[in-house]
Amino acid sequence: MNLTNYSRVTEFVLLGLSSSKEIQPLLLIIFSTLYLAILLGNSLIILTVTSDSRLHTPMYFLLANLSFIDICVASFATPKMLSDFLVERKTISFNACLTQIFFVHLFTGGEMVLLVSMAYDRYVAICKPLHYMTIMSRRVCIILVLISWCVGFIHTTSQLAFTVNLPFCGPNQVDSFFCDLPLVTKLACIDTYVVSLLIVADSGFLSLSSFLLLVVSYTVILITVRNRSSASMAKARSTLTAHITVVTLFFGPCIFIYVWPFSSYSVDKVLAVFYTIFTPILNPVIYTLRNKEMKAAMSKLKSRYLKSGQVSAVVRNFLLLEKK
Ligand SMILES: *[C@@H]1O[C@H](CO)[C@@H](O)[C@H](O)[C@H]1NC(C)=O
């Protein structure tokens, strides 16, 4: 088949979360509020962890990194979705669409590996407490963070390699609020069976293997914790519950969209809200509201800045962190 005769699609039309015109202002208000909460909550975690030396431990460094990835996950598509609530015809250029695909797989792939690193950190802390300081050194921590970003990068470039050369010649409606891979490949005007299979295999391999690693490490930890019963174990248990909640809420939708073969695209759209909006907002809630050390550090931070009138320093810190 000679595809050069076809006119090439230069832009896609996003159908958005809902087609009802009346509901758009309401969605705009709800999602703007959620997005603002994501930015503030996660920036606050990063600020608290970096400014309190008692929180300079591997667990809190990884948590701050998770907050940073959460801001990224929430930011690659949400601002565009918010401005799209205001217009009727929501278009996105071909290149912007590929950029969104690139970032969604970079950030979610990175987040998956980071969650595994956090589980590994808890495993060492609880099951090998005497060797914790030597195993989870600063260097190992940095390496774990770098590995997360590298895996995310390799994952996303391999996914894009399948898509970037697909011919698009007519249909251009993406039934979601951002360009996601299964929805976009469906629009190509060749048979995409093999490409879809490769995408499912690629995403499925990453999400299922991370998920299995998480299940195994949390099972080992839970078995270890069950046989002890001290106050420190109660604390460990509450940390674990927080981790397991986040992991379930993040992996559930991802695995459902990419691995479950019978999912329908309209369900996928709602599930995508889970990992782009709800998980990023839940991390600050789950990790800080239930965590005494975090709460203490935050009130210390508050009184320090309020007493010395260093509001401008807070603002400056925020801006520096945003740039990073
Ligand atoms: C991420 O983790 C590294 C390594 O522990 C740490 O140096 C860095 O400050 C963390 N990044 C953030 C944003 O907290």
PDBQT file of the ligand as one rigid body, heavy atoms in Angstrom, charges set to zero:
ROOT
HETATM    1  C1  LIG A 401      16.115  12.594  45.596  1.00  0.00    +0.000 C 
HETATM    2  O1  LIG A 401      16.986  11.670  46.188  1.00  0.00    +0.000 OA
HETATM    3  C2  LIG A 401      18.336  12.054  46.191  1.00  0.00    +0.000 C 
HETATM    4  C3  LIG A 401      19.173  10.913  46.685  1.00  0.00    +0.000 C 
HETATM    5  O2  LIG A 401      18.861  10.560  47.973  1.00  0.00    +0.000 OA
HETATM    6  C4  LIG A 401      18.496  13.325  47.035  1.00  0.00    +0.000 C 
HETATM    7  O3  LIG A 401      19.828  13.723  47.052  1.00  0.00    +0.000 OA
HETATM    8  C5  LIG A 401      17.615  14.407  46.446  1.00  0.00    +0.000 C 
HETATM    9  O4  LIG A 401      17.641  15.533  47.274  1.00  0.00    +0.000 OA
HETATM   10  C6  LIG A 401      16.185  13.932  46.301  1.00  0.00    +0.000 C 
HETATM   11  N1  LIG A 401      15.415  14.906  45.531  1.00  0.00    +0.000 N 
HETATM   12  C7  LIG A 401      14.428  15.627  46.062  1.00  0.00    +0.000 C 
HETATM   13  C8  LIG A 401      13.668  16.508  45.141  1.00  0.00    +0.000 C 
HETATM   14  O5  LIG A 401      14.155  15.551  47.216  1.00  0.00    +0.000 OA
ENDROOT
TORSDOF 0
